[in-house]
């Protein structure tokens, strides 16, 4: 079904078809849309805080403090290779296999995604447009309830993670999510497919999103195969 956003009536059937899988920006500190995601997931132990905000979230960085464009922008190959923690950037770049130093079996390439739950995707000009925010990030927890009129959305509004139009702000709306109970499907860089529980440890989830964090995933990290 094609869905769009109408300023008068909200989410409506439209003319654009939106995919339910998105490439992964990695552990990027997506623009929090006015509310720091650390208020929900805690403060990263790898980065300092400035005025109560994580350094990694204002405006560059990742959960691991290794740098990263705020929304995964990559202006040229060298810039994106250095700054983007994931396999894909918002525009014009993807990692080479040699850039996935953590290994293809432990790095997310694509994940399930609900673009109609995102302010930016239902109001912008298409997934791959230069002003589009389609790619997903592990910054928001799996199945974060920022979908219009669904269970938990009122709490997200009260916490500031959803806009007044009841869509996820661009830091939270770009999280991976599905309509499967308890989690979402992900495609790793080695093309294997796994179901990740929405209760997965947040630190481990960031390790799976980051292609070069150099930290061990471990043998038991809450993932069902």
C-alpha positions in Angstrom: 0.0 0.0 0.0 1.2 3.5 -0.9 1.1 5.8 2.1 1.7 9.5 2.4 1.2 12.4 4.8 -1.5 15.0 4.6 -1.1 18.1 6.9 -4.9 18.2 7.4 -5.8 14.5 7.8 -2.5 12.9 8.8 -1.4 9.5 7.4 -3.3 8.7 4.2 -3.0 6.5 1.2 -0.8 8.1 -1.3 1.2 7.5 -4.5 4.6 6.5 -3.2 5.4 2.9 -2.3 7.6 2.6 0.7 9.9 -0.4 1.2 9.9 -2.4 4.4 13.7 -3.0 4.4 16.3 -0.3 4.7 20.1 -0.2 4.6 21.9 0.3 7.9 23.7 3.6 8.7 25.2 1.8 11.7 25.5 3.1 15.3 25.1 6.6 14.1 23.9 9.3 16.5 21.0 10.4 14.3 19.6 13.8 14.9 17.5 13.3 18.1 14.8 15.7 16.9 14.9 17.7 20.1 15.1 14.7 22.5 18.3 12.9 23.3 17.9 9.1 22.8 20.2 8.7 25.8 17.2 9.6 27.9 15.7 6.2 26.9 18.8 4.0 26.5 21.3 5.6 28.8 24.5 7.4 28.2 27.3 5.9 26.2 30.2 4.9 28.3 32.5 5.7 25.4 31.8 9.4 25.0 31.7 12.4 27.3 28.7 14.6 27.9 28.3 18.3 27.1 25.6 20.1 28.9 23.8 16.9 29.6 24.0 15.8 26.0 26.2 13.0 24.7 29.1 14.4 22.8 28.3 11.7 20.2 24.9 13.2 19.6 25.9 16.9 19.2 26.4 16.7 16.3 28.9 14.0 15.2 29.8 10.6 16.5 28.5 7.1 17.2 27.8 5.1 20.3 31.5 4.2 20.5 32.8 7.7 20.0 34.6 6.8 16.9 33.2 9.6 14.7 30.3 9.6 12.4 28.1 12.0 10.5 25.0 12.9 12.4 22.6 11.3 10.0 25.1 9.2 8.1 25.9 11.8 5.4 28.9 11.0 3.3 30.1 13.8 1.1 32.9 11.8 -0.6 34.4 8.3 -0.2 37.2 9.3 2.2 34.9 11.3 4.4 32.2 8.5 4.6 34.7 5.7 5.1 36.2 7.5 8.0 33.0 8.9 9.6 30.2 6.4 8.9 30.0 3.5 11.3 27.6 1.5 9.2 27.8 -0.1 5.7 25.7 2.6 4.0 25.5 6.4 4.1 22.5 8.5 3.5 23.8 9.4 0.1 26.3 8.3 -2.5 28.4 5.8 -0.5 28.6 2.2 0.7 31.4 0.4 2.4 33.7 -2.1 0.7 34.2 -5.5 2.1 37.7 -4.5 3.3 36.0 -1.6 5.3 33.9 -4.1 7.4 36.7 -5.0 9.8 34.4 -6.6 12.3 33.5 -9.2 9.8 30.5 -9.6 7.5 28.7 -12.2 9.7 28.5 -9.7 12.7 27.6 -6.5 10.9 24.1 -5.5 9.9 23.5 -4.6 6.3 19.7 -4.3 6.1 16.8 -4.5 8.5 13.1 -4.4 8.6 11.8 -0.8 8.5 8.4 1.0 8.7 9.0 4.3 6.8 5.5 5.5 7.4 6.4 5.8 11.1 9.0 8.5 10.3 8.3 12.2 10.0 11.0 12.6 7.4 10.1 9.7 5.2 6.4 10.5 4.8 7.1 14.2 4.2 10.2 14.1 2.1 10.9 13.4 -1.6 11.6 9.7 -1.7 14.0 7.2 -0.2 17.1 8.0 -2.2 16.6 11.7 -2.6 19.4 13.9 -1.3 17.0 15.2 1.3 15.6 11.8 2.3 16.3 10.0 5.6 15.4 6.5 4.5 18.4 4.5 5.8 17.9 2.9 9.2 20.1 3.2 12.2 20.7 1.1 15.4 20.5 4.3 17.5 16.8 3.8 18.2 15.9 0.4 19.9 14.2 -2.2 17.8 10.5 -1.7 17.5 10.6 1.7 19.3 6.8 2.5 19.3 6.8 5.7 17.3 4.2 4.6 14.8 1.0 6.6 14.4 -1.8 5.7 16.8 -0.2 2.4 17.8 0.4 1.0 21.3 3.0 3.0 23.1 2.9 6.0 20.8 1.2 8.3 23.3 4.1 7.6 25.8 6.6 8.4 23.1 4.8 11.7 22.4 4.9 12.6 26.1 8.6 11.8 26.2 9.4 13.9 23.2 10.3 11.2 20.8 7.4 11.8 18.5 6.3 15.0 16.7 3.0 16.8 17.2 1.9 15.0 14.0 2.3 11.7 15.8 5.3 10.5 13.7 8.7 9.5 15.0 11.2 12.3 14.9 14.1 11.6 12.5 16.4 10.2 15.2 13.8 7.7 16.4 11.7 7.2 13.3 14.7 5.8 11.5 15.1 2.9 13.9 14.5 -0.6 12.6 11.1 -2.0 13.3 8.6 -4.5 12.1 5.1 -5.8 12.8 6.4 -9.1 14.0 5.8 -9.6 17.8 9.0 -9.2 19.8 11.6 -8.2 17.2 12.6 -7.7 13.5 14.4 -9.4 10.7 17.9 -8.3 9.7 20.2 -9.2 6.8 23.9 -9.3 7.8 26.7 -8.4 5.4 27.4 -12.0 4.7 23.7 -12.3 3.4 22.5 -14.4 6.4 19.1 -13.5 7.8 18.4 -13.4 11.6 15.6 -12.4 13.8 16.8 -9.9 16.5 14.8 -9.7 19.7 13.6 -6.2 20.6 15.0 -6.8 24.1 18.5 -7.3 22.8 21.2 -5.6 24.9 21.6 -2.0 23.5 25.4 -2.2 23.6 25.4 -5.4 21.6 22.9 -3.9 19.2 25.3 -1.0 18.5 28.2 -3.5 18.0 26.1 -5.3 15.4 25.4 -2.0 13.7 29.0 -0.7 13.7 31.2 -2.3 11.1 34.5 -1.4 12.8 33.9 -1.1 16.6 36.4 -3.9 17.2 34.5 -5.3 20.2 33.5 -9.0 20.6 29.8 -9.7 20.1 30.0 -12.8 22.3 28.3 -16.2 22.0 25.0 -15.2 23.6 23.7 -11.8 22.6 20.0 -12.3 22.6 19.6 -13.1 18.9 17.4 -15.9 17.6 18.6 -17.7 14.5 
